[in-house]
Amino acid sequence: MELRWTDSEDIAIELFEADPARDPLALRFTELRDMVTALTGFEDDPGACSEGKLEAIQMAWLEEYREGQDGR
């Protein structure tokens, strides 16, 4: 699947599945950007990243993380 910056929910799922114990709020945006661009299937321009796009990804990942914590 091809991932783009606007695919925040799909990216969040990929990030959560890669590291379900990682708290997304503990990351700097630079770390998050690097994690997203390293995902298999990420095809967007790394320079098209913005704080708003990263925040949307982080919030979607936080939702996945919290659901995972509730399921334990």
PAGU-846235 format. One record per atom (N, C-alpha, C): residue in one letter; chain; atom name; x, y, z. Coordinates in steps of 0.05 Angstrom, whole numbers, plus 32768, in hexadecimal, padded with zeros to 4 digits. Example, Ala and Ser with C-alpha at 12.3 -4.5 7.8 and 13.67 -1.06 7.14 Angstrom:
['a','A','N',[8108,7F8E,809C]]
['a','A','CA',[80F6,7FA6,809C]]
['a','A','C',[8108,7FBE,809C]]
['s','A','N',[8101,7FD3,808E]]
['s','A','CA',[8111,7FEB,808F]]
['s','A','C',[8102,8001,809D]]
END
This chain:
['m','A','N',[8011,7FE8,8000]]
['m','A','CA',[8000,8000,8000]]
['m','A','C',[8012,8019,8000]]
['e','A','N',[800B,802C,7FEF]]
['e','A','CA',[801A,8045,7FEE]]
['e','A','C',[800F,8058,8003]]
['l','A','N',[8021,8062,8014]]
['l','A','CA',[801A,8074,8029]]
['l','A','C',[8023,8090,8022]]
['r','A','N',[8012,80A4,8029]]
['r','A','CA',[8018,80C0,8025]]
['r','A','C',[8013,80CE,803F]]
['w','A','N',[801E,80E7,8042]]
['w','A','CA',[801B,80F6,805B]]
['w','A','C',[7FFE,80F8,8064]]
['t','A','N',[7FEB,80F9,8051]]
['t','A','CA',[7FCF,80FC,8058]]
['t','A','C',[7FC2,80E3,8062]]
['d','A','N',[7FD0,80CC,8061]]
['d','A','CA',[7FC5,80B2,806A]]
['d','A','C',[7FCB,80AE,8087]]
['s','A','N',[7FC3,80C1,8098]]
['s','A','CA',[7FCA,80C1,80B4]]
['s','A','C',[7FC1,80A8,80C3]]
['e','A','N',[7FA9,809E,80BE]]
['e','A','CA',[7F9F,8087,80CC]]
['e','A','C',[7FAF,806E,80C3]]
['d','A','N',[7FB4,806A,80AA]]
['d','A','CA',[7FC2,8053,80A0]]
['d','A','C',[7FDF,8054,80AA]]
['i','A','N',[7FEB,806B,80AA]]
['i','A','CA',[8007,806E,80B5]]
['i','A','C',[8007,8067,80D2]]
['a','A','N',[7FF3,8071,80E1]]
['a','A','CA',[7FF2,806C,80FE]]
['a','A','C',[7FF0,804E,8104]]
['i','A','N',[7FE0,8040,80F4]]
['i','A','CA',[7FDD,8023,80F8]]
['i','A','C',[7FF8,8016,80F3]]
['e','A','N',[8006,801D,80DE]]
['e','A','CA',[8020,8012,80D8]]
['e','A','C',[8034,8017,80EE]]
['l','A','N',[8034,8030,80F9]]
['l','A','CA',[8047,8037,810E]]
['l','A','C',[8040,8027,8128]]
['f','A','N',[8027,8025,812E]]
['f','A','CA',[801F,8017,8146]]
['f','A','C',[8026,7FF9,8144]]
['e','A','N',[8021,7FED,812D]]
['e','A','CA',[8028,7FD1,8129]]
['e','A','C',[8046,7FCC,812B]]
['a','A','N',[8055,7FE0,8122]]
['a','A','CA',[8073,7FDD,8123]]
['a','A','C',[807D,7FDE,813F]]
['d','A','N',[8070,7FEE,8150]]
['d','A','CA',[8079,7FF2,816C]]
['d','A','C',[8062,7FF8,817E]]
['p','A','N',[8052,7FE4,8186]]
['p','A','CA',[803A,7FE9,8196]]
['p','A','C',[803E,7FF5,81B1]]
['a','A','N',[8056,7FF2,81BC]]
['a','A','CA',[805C,7FFD,81D7]]
['a','A','C',[8065,801A,81D7]]
['r','A','N',[806B,8024,81BF]]
['r','A','CA',[8076,8040,81BE]]
['r','A','C',[8060,8054,81C0]]
['d','A','N',[8063,8067,81D3]]
['d','A','CA',[8050,807C,81D8]]
['d','A','C',[8055,8092,81C3]]
['p','A','N',[8042,8097,81B1]]
['p','A','CA',[8047,80AB,819C]]
['p','A','C',[804B,80C7,81A6]]
['l','A','N',[8041,80CD,81BE]]
['l','A','CA',[8045,80E8,81C9]]
['l','A','C',[8061,80EC,81D4]]
['a','A','N',[8071,80D7,81D6]]
['a','A','CA',[808C,80D9,81E0]]
['a','A','C',[80A0,80DF,81C9]]
['l','A','N',[8096,80E2,81B1]]
['l','A','CA',[80A8,80E6,8199]]
['l','A','C',[80A9,8104,8192]]
['r','A','N',[80C0,810C,8189]]
['r','A','CA',[80C2,8126,817C]]
['r','A','C',[80B8,8123,815F]]
['f','A','N',[80AF,8139,8154]]
['f','A','CA',[80A4,8138,8139]]
['f','A','C',[80BA,812F,8125]]
['t','A','N',[80D3,8136,812A]]
['t','A','CA',[80E9,812D,8118]]
['t','A','C',[80EB,810F,8119]]
['e','A','N',[80E8,8103,8130]]
['e','A','CA',[80E9,80E5,8132]]
['e','A','C',[80D1,80D9,8123]]
['l','A','N',[80BA,80E5,8128]]
['l','A','CA',[80A2,80DA,811A]]
['l','A','C',[80A5,80DC,80FC]]
['r','A','N',[80AF,80F3,80F2]]
['r','A','CA',[80B3,80F6,80D5]]
['r','A','C',[80C5,80E0,80CB]]
['d','A','N',[80DB,80DB,80D9]]
['d','A','CA',[80EE,80C6,80D0]]
['d','A','C',[80E1,80AB,80D0]]
['m','A','N',[80D1,80A5,80E4]]
['m','A','CA',[80C3,808B,80E6]]
['m','A','C',[80B0,8088,80CF]]
['v','A','N',[80A1,809D,80C8]]
['v','A','CA',[808E,809C,80B3]]
['v','A','C',[809C,8097,8098]]
['t','A','N',[80B0,80A7,8093]]
['t','A','CA',[80BE,80A4,8079]]
['t','A','C',[80CC,8089,8076]]
['a','A','N',[80D2,807C,808C]]
['a','A','CA',[80DF,8062,808B]]
['a','A','C',[80CB,804A,8087]]
['l','A','N',[80B1,8050,8089]]
['l','A','CA',[809D,803B,8086]]
['l','A','C',[809E,802F,806A]]
['t','A','N',[809B,8015,8068]]
['t','A','CA',[8099,8008,804F]]
['t','A','C',[807F,8012,8042]]
['g','A','N',[8080,801A,802A]]
['g','A','CA',[8069,8024,801C]]
['g','A','C',[8065,8042,801D]]
['f','A','N',[8076,8050,802C]]
['f','A','CA',[8073,806D,802D]]
['f','A','C',[807F,8078,8013]]
['e','A','N',[806E,8086,8004]]
['e','A','CA',[8076,808F,7FE9]]
['e','A','C',[8075,80AD,7FE5]]
['d','A','N',[806E,80BC,7FFA]]
['d','A','CA',[806A,80D9,7FF7]]
['d','A','C',[8085,80E7,7FF9]]
['d','A','N',[8085,8100,7FF2]]
['d','A','CA',[809C,8111,7FF3]]
['d','A','C',[80A2,8118,8010]]
['p','A','N',[80BA,8110,801A]]
['p','A','CA',[80C1,8117,8036]]
['p','A','C',[80BF,8135,803C]]
['g','A','N',[80C4,8145,8028]]
['g','A','CA',[80C4,8162,802B]]
['g','A','C',[80A7,816D,802D]]
['a','A','N',[8093,815D,8027]]
['a','A','CA',[8078,8166,8028]]
['a','A','C',[806C,8163,8045]]
['c','A','N',[807D,815B,8057]]
['c','A','CA',[8075,8158,8073]]
['c','A','C',[806F,8173,807F]]
['s','A','N',[805C,8174,8091]]
['s','A','CA',[8056,818C,80A0]]
['s','A','C',[804F,8185,80BD]]
['e','A','N',[804F,8199,80CE]]
['e','A','CA',[8049,8194,80EA]]
['e','A','C',[802C,8189,80EC]]
['g','A','N',[801A,8194,80DD]]
['g','A','CA',[7FFE,818C,80DD]]
['g','A','C',[7FFB,816F,80D5]]
['k','A','N',[8009,8166,80C1]]
['k','A','CA',[8007,814A,80B8]]
['k','A','C',[8013,8137,80CD]]
['l','A','N',[8029,813F,80D9]]
['l','A','CA',[8035,812F,80EE]]
['l','A','C',[8023,812D,8107]]
['e','A','N',[8016,8144,810D]]
['e','A','CA',[8004,8143,8124]]
['e','A','C',[7FEC,8131,811F]]
['a','A','N',[7FE2,8131,8106]]
['a','A','CA',[7FCB,811F,80FF]]
['a','A','C',[7FD4,8102,8102]]
['i','A','N',[7FEC,80FC,80F9]]
['i','A','CA',[7FF6,80E0,80FB]]
['i','A','C',[7FFA,80D9,8119]]
['q','A','N',[8005,80EB,8128]]
['q','A','CA',[800A,80E6,8144]]
['q','A','C',[7FF0,80E1,8153]]
['m','A','N',[7FDC,80F1,814E]]
['m','A','CA',[7FC2,80EE,815C]]
['m','A','C',[7FB4,80D3,8154]]
['a','A','N',[7FB6,80CC,813A]]
['a','A','CA',[7FAB,80B2,8131]]
['a','A','C',[7FBA,809B,813E]]
['w','A','N',[7FD5,809E,8140]]
['w','A','CA',[7FE5,8089,814D]]
['w','A','C',[7FDE,8088,816B]]
['l','A','N',[7FDA,809F,8178]]
['l','A','CA',[7FD3,809F,8194]]
['l','A','C',[7FB9,8090,8199]]
['e','A','N',[7FA6,8093,8187]]
['e','A','CA',[7F8D,8084,8189]]
['e','A','C',[7F92,8066,8188]]
['e','A','N',[7FA2,805D,8174]]
['e','A','CA',[7FA9,8041,8172]]
['e','A','C',[7FB7,8037,818C]]
['y','A','N',[7FCA,8048,8195]]
['y','A','CA',[7FDA,8041,81AD]]
['y','A','C',[7FC7,803E,81C5]]
['r','A','N',[7FB5,8050,81C9]]
['r','A','CA',[7FA3,804F,81E0]]
['r','A','C',[7F90,8037,81DE]]
['e','A','N',[7F86,8031,81C6]]
['e','A','CA',[7F76,8019,81C3]]
['e','A','C',[7F86,8000,81C9]]
['g','A','N',[7F9F,8000,81C1]]
['g','A','CA',[7FB0,7FE9,81C7]]
['g','A','C',[7FB5,7FE6,81E5]]
['q','A','N',[7FB8,7FFC,81F3]]
['q','A','CA',[7FBC,7FFC,8210]]
['q','A','C',[7FA3,7FF2,821E]]
['d','A','N',[7F8B,7FF9,8214]]
['d','A','CA',[7F72,7FF1,8220]]
['d','A','C',[7F6E,7FD3,821C]]
['g','A','N',[7F79,7FC8,8207]]
['g','A','CA',[7F75,7FAC,8201]]
['g','A','C',[7F87,7F99,8210]]
['r','A','N',[7F99,7FA4,8220]]
['r','A','CA',[7FAB,7F93,822F]]
['r','A','C',[7F9E,7F88,8248]]
END
